[in-house]
Amino acid sequence: MKDDSANYLTLFASASTLLCCGLPSLFILVGAGASFATLVSAFPLIIEISRYKVFISVGAFIIICLAGYVNYKTSKAPCPIDITAAKKCIQTRKRSRLIYYFSVALFLSASTVTYILPRVF
């Protein structure tokens, strides 16, 4: 699996966790039940997907861990000797790292809103 594709897969997985689980929980948590009802009427599939939120979250966590491993392994690989290719290699690694960190932050925020905050409040 290439470094870039692993990070985009991670971004997709963490965004799906946010959409299926985090946003509905956040709406309910802040008392925006009417807004959530409107959202569900526009996208009724959200309820069906939310039934599998644990599986989606576990799958996203596994994908994020695998992408972190791939990101770590490729960060230790040497870049080409050619100057332009080396610059592109370094730039791609930085972009991949940023995408990965954004994905982790997205996943953590969605998981916090879905699983931790409802138990606190």
LOTIMI-499581 format. One line per field, with one value per residue (C-alpha): residue in three letters; x, y, z. Coordinates in Angstrom, 3 decimals, always signed. Example, Ala and Ser with C-alpha at 12.3 -4.5 7.8 and 13.67 -1.06 7.14 Angstrom:
<atoms>
resn: [Ala:Ser] $
px: [+12.300:+13.670] $
py: [-4.500:-1.060] $
pz: [+7.800:+7.140] $
</atoms>
This chain:
<atoms>
resn: [Met:Lys:Asp:Asp:Ser:Ala:Asn:Tyr:Leu:Thr:Leu:Phe:Ala:Ser:Ala:Ser:Thr:Leu:Leu:Cys:Cys:Gly:Leu:Pro:Ser:Leu:Phe:Ile:Leu:Val:Gly:Ala:Gly:Ala:Ser:Phe:Ala:Thr:Leu:Val:Ser:Ala:Phe:Pro:Leu:Ile:Ile:Glu:Ile:Ser:Arg:Tyr:Lys:Val:Phe:Ile:Ser:Val:Gly:Ala:Phe:Ile:Ile:Ile:Cys:Leu:Ala:Gly:Tyr:Val:Asn:Tyr:Lys:Thr:Ser:Lys:Ala:Pro:Cys:Pro:Ile:Asp:Ile:Thr:Ala:Ala:Lys:Lys:Cys:Ile:Gln:Thr:Arg:Lys:Arg:Ser:Arg:Leu:Ile:Tyr:Tyr:Phe:Ser:Val:Ala:Leu:Phe:Leu:Ser:Ala:Ser:Thr:Val:Thr:Tyr:Ile:Leu:Pro:Arg:Val:Phe] $
px: [+0.000:+1.437:+1.865:-0.526:-3.288:-3.055:-3.460:-6.431:-8.038:-7.465:-9.045:-12.071:-12.421:-12.184:-14.605:-17.082:-16.797:-17.538:-20.535:-22.126:-21.519:-20.001:-22.365:-25.615:-24.287:-23.117:-26.518:-28.300:-25.727:-26.091:-29.878:-30.294:-32.736:-34.855:-31.802:-30.924:-34.484:-34.184:-30.845:-32.315:-35.272:-32.853:-30.452:-32.411:-29.481:-27.725:-29.925:-29.143:-25.424:-25.462:-26.599:-23.162:-21.190:-19.053:-17.981:-17.319:-15.255:-13.235:-12.646:-11.546:-9.219:-7.614:-7.182:-5.668:-3.220:-2.203:-1.776:+0.324:+2.557:+2.866:+3.533:+6.255:+7.919:+7.947:+9.290:+12.437:+12.929:+15.518:+14.459:+15.901:+19.258:+17.857:+17.252:+13.793:+12.652:+14.033:+12.134:+8.948:+9.572:+10.001:+6.943:+4.832:+5.952:+5.012:+1.609:+1.041:+1.959:-0.448:-3.275:-2.587:-2.561:-5.763:-7.361:-6.318:-7.683:-10.948:-11.271:-10.490:-12.980:-15.724:-15.015:-15.005:-18.359:-19.818:-18.589:-17.204:-19.332:-22.709:-21.472:-20.282:-23.468] $
py: [+0.000:+3.330:+5.988:+8.438:+5.904:+4.728:+8.276:+9.022:+5.765:+6.895:+10.260:+8.545:+6.180:+8.927:+11.137:+8.262:+7.845:+11.525:+11.456:+8.283:+8.682:+11.999:+14.499:+12.861:+12.538:+16.146:+17.403:+15.502:+16.495:+20.233:+20.033:+20.418:+17.536:+19.399:+20.007:+16.337:+15.381:+17.606:+16.028:+12.537:+13.448:+14.608:+11.644:+8.719:+6.374:+7.999:+6.018:+2.727:+3.455:+4.553:+1.092:-0.169:+2.636:+0.307:-1.704:+1.462:+2.923:-0.269:-0.535:+3.101:+2.559:-0.460:+1.481:+4.423:+2.122:+0.473:+3.845:+5.050:+2.022:+2.581:+6.279:+5.475:+2.882:+5.129:+8.079:+6.055:+5.095:+7.056:+9.635:+9.613:+11.206:+13.483:+16.940:+17.529:+14.010:+14.382:+17.647:+16.016:+13.048:+15.276:+17.345:+14.204:+12.902:+16.168:+16.177:+12.545:+13.254:+16.217:+14.167:+11.406:+13.773:+15.422:+11.979:+11.022:+14.291:+13.782:+10.229:+11.206:+14.067:+11.893:+9.093:+11.500:+12.976:+9.536:+7.474:+9.674:+12.841:+11.032:+9.174:+12.403:+14.370] $
pz: [+0.000:-0.974:+1.666:-0.015:-0.554:+3.062:+4.319:+2.075:+3.204:+6.792:+6.066:+4.530:+7.499:+10.097:+8.149:+7.946:+11.720:+12.142:+9.792:+11.100:+14.792:+15.820:+14.207:+15.348:+18.895:+18.865:+17.684:+20.419:+23.044:+22.413:+22.301:+18.571:+18.230:+15.692:+13.522:+13.776:+12.796:+9.737:+8.885:+9.221:+7.026:+4.334:+4.811:+6.320:+5.809:+8.792:+11.186:+9.460:+9.421:+13.072:+14.102:+13.121:+14.761:+16.878:+13.839:+11.841:+14.688:+15.164:+11.419:+11.256:+14.222:+12.522:+9.272:+11.158:+12.938:+9.658:+7.967:+10.899:+10.482:+6.729:+7.312:+9.846:+7.614:+4.558:+6.552:+7.196:+3.548:+1.557:-1.002:-4.548:-5.256:-7.964:-6.425:-7.930:-7.074:-3.540:-3.030:-4.284:-1.991:+1.070:+0.129:-0.293:+3.088:+4.787:+3.101:+4.055:+7.652:+7.770:+6.283:+8.782:+11.767:+10.564:+10.230:+13.754:+15.149:+13.261:+14.549:+18.134:+18.114:+16.620:+19.080:+22.015:+21.028:+20.329:+23.261:+26.070:+26.219:+26.413:+29.518:+31.134:+30.512] $
</atoms>
